[in-house]
Amino acid sequence: MNPPTWDNPMFSDDEIAETARLIRPHDFDRIAPPAQVWNNILAEVEVEVASQEAFARRNSRRRFTPARILSAAAVTLLVVALAVAVATTRSNDPSIIEVAAASMTDEGLPVSTTATADARFVCEDDECFVEVDLTALPDAGRDNLELWVINRDVSEMFSLGSITQDDGRFAVPYGVTANDYPIVDISIEPDDGDATHSGQSVLRGVLG
Amino acid sequence: MLRNMRLGASVARPPTNKKAMTLASLSLASARSTPSRRLRSAIPTAGAAPGDAIEEAFRRGSEQGLAAAYEAHGALVHTLCARAHPRAAADITQEVFLASWKARDRFDPSRGPLAAWLVGIAKNKIVDAYRKDGRRVPEAFDDGSRVERVPEGRAPIDQLADRMLVTEALMSLPERPRKIVQLAFLDGLTHEQIAETTDVPLGTVKSDIRRGLARLRRYLESAS
């Protein structure tokens, strides 16, 4: 591909202006990565650097003074330790970890039901899910049952999806934790195009 | 060396929130609306160190250089990943910086800013992440922004990256030209209207816009 030049720009002034016109205020927002990202990068870079150094050492003819042998050993140890550290953080993949669980009932809620449910907040690799198991589907008439996770002061919540059968597994958005969003809630949602919570909760529990 | 390195990264709590909402009608306690957890970057960004120093340190390959690049551009890369592939955003961000560090010799500052080069890598990694899962890259990214018109011939991922690059380029401009370029392109004011509202001479308005356009082009083209 030829690099763009002033005579042959890839973007005309109009195209740039057009792109700029599509900008919305939230395009200026930036979301800082989780702290773990930098730690992982650093760990891998250190492994790389250490192994390059070890390689360079092996290929250079040097007298084996005690200090050299010790420092070579230190590098090797560092490489092994970091490799093990990286491997152990990664190798939990296949196992599913239950982070928290809750029993859900209709106690104190606007809609009553005889049904109860168990909810589990599980994580697999770096994806998390809420698994629900209901004794029966509460009667929602012609409306839908929707599963939510809600934070402690009930100021923020996420819809995880519609419940259509008595058990299910629902992906949790990235960054949402059982600790920050401990309330699991099932509500009755009319099909009215309004994505917000109807307030008609029928089952609820607190993850712990 | 390595051990002394600490990144003073401002770590926000993870984001998301298409559906964060208040719950006035719910029976549990008094609901209070909290602002979205997205970080609004302080304007102008670009960190404490000047961009050139960061790029130079990054090219030299020291871990400090990588740390400076991450501190300056980590949020940009992560935001693009979070909007294009929310599930894998952290992993892809990690891959982007590792790949960029390994390929640092190929970064040529004369062809464009580091931020744009990283965005170019991020686009590839995002597409790879979808392919690896055997999924197609979505036709549109549901980020709550209704994009009415997509410039012809631009894939959705390019289009999303373009938006990030334009805002990044704008935030890298000094205050007066940034404001003038925003009035011209985002608000659609004529040069004369801008001169009138900002009380800046028309000639200055025109040259700010010309230079601003050049800056935007540099960001857009070097990521393509």
Interface residues (C-beta under 8 A of the other chain):
Chain A: P3 P4 P9 M10 F11 D13 E15 I16 A17 E18 T19 A20 R21 L22 I23 R24 H26 D27 F28 D29 R30 I31 A32 P33 P34 A35 Q36 V37 W38 N40 I41 L42 E44 V45 E46 E48 V49 G108 L109 P110 D126 E127 I150 D153 V154 S155 E156 M157 F158 S159 A171 P173 Y174 G175 V176 D180 I183 A195 T196 H197 S198 G199 S201
Chain B: L2 M5 L7 A9 S10 V11 A12 R13 P14 P15 T16 N17 K19 A20 M21 T22 L23 S25 L26 S27 L28 A29 A31 R32 S33 T34 R38 L39 R40 S41 I43 T45 E63 L66 A67 Y70 G74 A75 L76 V77 H78 T79 A82 P86 R87 A89 A90 D91 T93 Q94 F97 L98 W101 K102 R111 D143 G144 S145 V147 E148 R149 P151 Q159 D162 R163 M164 V166 T167 L170 M171 V181 F185 L186 G188 L213 L216 R217 L220 E221 S224
